[in-house]
Amino acid sequence: MCLGIPGRITAITDAGRQMAMAEVSGVRREVSVACVAESPLEGLVGRWALIHVGFAMSLIDEDEAERTLEALRDLGEAQEALEAMAEGDRALEERA
């Protein structure tokens, strides 16, 4: 399964190599925009994209980005709850 995380393209860092800076959940990282390249590349600045392993895979609108980020936050909270439950079960087993 492939998981893309929404990121906003903030700058073109190397037009020749089709590289840009993207902000993903407050973290800035250089990504390839070859898959979503438009001419001129500067037209991508401010746009949202799904980022996966250093590549902007597809462009999305801001509403979709917000919905995706919310779903990812919910998944993280659910994972934390499951881990807490498993930890509680282990503690009970150790006492028995």
N, C-alpha and C positions, 0 to 999 in steps of 0.2 A: 504494500500500500504506500502511496506517495502522499505526503502531507505538505501542502503549501501554506505558508504563513503570510498574511497580508503585510506589505511594507510599502512605504511611500518613497518614491524616487526623489531625492533631494538635489542631486547634481550629477552632471556628466563628468566623470573623472578622466577618461581616456577614450575619445571618440573613435580613434583608429582601431582600438581593440574592442569597441562597443561595451565599455565598462562604465558603471554609474555607482553613486553612493545611494544606498537605500536605508531608511530608518525602519527597523522592525522592532516594535514594542519598546521604543526608547533606545535601542542599540543601533548604532550606525555600522554598516558593513558594505564593502564593495561587492557588487554583483554584476554578472554579465546580463546585458539587455539584448543580446543577439536574437533571442526568441520573440521579442516584442518590438524590435527596432522599427522606428519610423524615421522619415526624413523630414526635417533635421532631427537629430537625437534630442536636442534641447526641448522639443515638444513633449518629451516624456517627464520632464521635471514637474513635480507636483502631482503626478498620476500615481494611482495605487496599482500594485501588482502582487500576484501570488509568488512568493519567493520560496524556492526549494534548492537546497545544497548549492547556494551561490549563483543561482540563475533566476531571473524574473521569467516565470513560465507563461503567464498570461496577465493581461490588464483587466482590472475590475473597477467598479465604481465605488465611491466612498461608502454607500449604504451596505454593499456586499462585504466590504472590508470590515465595517463595524459589526455586522452580524457574525462574520467568521471569527473575529477576535473575541466576541462574547461567548460563542460556542466553545472556543478553545479554553477560555477562562473557566467555564462551567465544567469542562472535562477535567481540568486541573484540580478543581475543588472536589469533584467526585473521586478522583484518584487519591487525594489526600484523605478523604473519608474512608475509603476502602483500606488504605494502609493503616489508619488508626484502628479500624475494626480488627484487622489481622493482628496488629500488635496487642490488642486487648485479648484476643483469643490465645495468643502465645503465652501471655502472662497467666491466664487461667490454667493452661495446660501445665505450666511450670509449678504452680501451686498444688496441683492434684497429685 
